[in-house]
Each structure stands twice: as structure tokens, then as C-alpha cells.
Amino acid sequence: MFKSTKKAGKVAAPLDRKSRSKAVSRRLAMAMPLTLPLAIQAPISDAAPQAAMDDATLAELLVRAEAASSAFVRGDMKAYLELIKIAPDFTLMQPFGGPFTRGFDTSSEHLAQIASYFQDGEVKMELVQSYVSGDMVVLAVIEWGHGKVGGLPDQEWPLRVTLVYRREGPDWLLLHRHADPLVHKITLEQLAALARG
């Protein structure tokens, strides 16, 4: 069960997975018309001309990102790769920690390994902030997910995630993903233990 979440200075009551899933999707749908115009008006460098990205395009990118994350935690790598185009210079900072990786191995062996590691999952994405500048889009989100990971029973897997996309022609390619499991606050002592490895 998740701890309560803070919203506009008030503390909301904790929700079970089913209720939270509906609430997050409803919240994303209701917030989209309010947040997207602000995101589109983010400061833009003179060196990078503004790429045309309207509210509908950004909303579609969010929907595809959520569907792709759900496919990934279901172990459905075919659907994942159909939903997300990954840049050749992609970097990943996994929620498990450790060194970052470059590129994305699409070999059948690697995809089969991922598919067996993640099973029966689903993700609902909560938009925290979006930034648009030129041919780059940054999405700061919380992925409220659950699933079976590494043979463990089904459980909650909330992640704080930063996604960076770069526009190439008509497509938005995933350039960077950084995820961490620190959705719930930890103590300084816990952080120190993590930092020591």
C-alpha cells in the first residue's frame, strides 16, 4: 500500500492499487489541458528554434510512454518496441543502480531475458512536469506500477522517472531514461547505507 500523497498543501488519503490506478489516469486526463500549454511555453534557447509541438502531440507522447512502460513490465517486448522508438545514443540509468548503459540491445536473446524477468505488470503514469525546447522534450513522471519482477510475487513498483526525447523527422526518439524507486521518503541513514553500497 502506498503512503498518502501530498497535493496542494493537503494530504490525500492512501488509495489501493485499483483506486489509485483510476485516480492517476483521471488526474492525468484532467490535468493535461491545464499543464500542456504551460509546458509548451517553456523558455527556449535562441540557438535552438522551437519545434512544432502542440498539446495533442505531447499528450500522445505521454499516452505512448505509459503504454510502453506497461508493456515492458508485462514482459511484452514486441509491444514495447512498437510503442517507443529508441535513439541509437540512448542512455539508461536503471532503478537498480549501478553504472549507466548506452544503447539498447534488441537481440532476441536479450529481449527474451527481459520478457522472463518482468511479468504481469501495469503502469499508470503521473505527469509531474514537462519541458519542451526545440527538438527536445523532457518528461518528469511518477510511474505507479506493479508486477512480478525477477521471480518475486506481484507487488507495487513506483518509480520517479525522467524521460528525454529527441525529435528526428516525424518521430520522437527516447534518448534517456533515469528511474529511481525513491517515491517514498527515506531517512538520511537509509540514504547513507545506499550510498555506501
CORPEDA-V11683 format. One record per backbone hydrogen bond with DSSP energy under -1.0 kcal/mol. NH is the residue of the N-H (numbers start at 1). CO is the residue of the C=O. E is the energy in kcal/mol with one decimal. If there is no record, write none. Layout:
{{NH/CO/E} {NH/CO/E}}
This chain:
{{7/10/-3.3} {10/7/-2.2} {12/5/-2.8} {20/16/-3.2} {21/17/-2.6} {22/18/-1.8} {23/19/-2.7} {24/20/-3.4} {25/21/-1.9} {26/22/-2.6} {27/23/-3.0} {28/24/-2.8} {29/25/-2.4} {30/26/-2.6} {31/27/-2.6} {32/28/-1.6} {35/31/-2.9} {36/32/-2.3} {39/35/-2.2} {40/36/-2.4} {42/39/-1.5} {58/54/-2.1} {59/55/-2.7} {60/56/-2.3} {61/57/-2.1} {62/58/-2.1} {63/59/-2.3} {64/60/-2.6} {65/61/-2.3} {66/62/-2.4} {67/63/-2.4} {68/64/-2.6} {69/65/-2.4} {70/66/-2.2} {71/67/-2.3} {72/68/-2.4} {73/69/-2.2} {75/72/-1.2} {76/71/-2.7} {77/75/-1.3} {80/76/-2.1} {81/77/-2.4} {82/78/-1.2} {83/79/-1.7} {84/80/-2.0} {87/174/-2.4} {90/87/-1.6} {91/175/-1.8} {92/101/-2.3} {93/177/-2.7} {97/94/-1.6} {101/92/-2.2} {103/90/-3.4} {111/107/-2.5} {112/108/-2.0} {113/109/-2.0} {114/110/-2.3} {115/111/-2.5} {116/112/-1.8} {117/113/-1.2} {118/114/-2.2} {119/148/-2.6} {122/146/-1.9} {124/144/-1.7} {126/142/-2.9} {128/140/-2.9} {129/140/-1.8} {131/138/-2.4} {133/136/-2.5} {136/133/-2.0} {137/165/-2.2} {138/131/-2.5} {139/163/-2.9} {140/129/-3.1} {141/161/-2.9} {142/126/-2.2} {143/159/-2.7} {144/124/-3.0} {145/143/-1.3} {146/122/-1.8} {147/155/-1.8} {148/119/-3.1} {150/117/-2.7} {152/149/-2.0} {155/147/-1.7} {157/145/-3.7} {159/143/-2.1} {160/180/-3.0} {161/141/-2.9} {162/178/-2.5} {163/139/-2.7} {164/176/-2.4} {165/137/-3.2} {166/173/-2.4} {167/135/-2.7} {168/171/-2.9} {171/168/-1.9} {173/166/-3.1} {174/85/-3.3} {175/164/-3.3} {176/164/-1.5} {177/91/-1.8} {178/162/-2.1} {179/93/-2.4} {180/160/-2.1} {191/187/-2.3} {192/188/-2.8} {193/189/-2.2} {194/190/-2.2} {195/191/-2.7} {196/192/-1.9}}
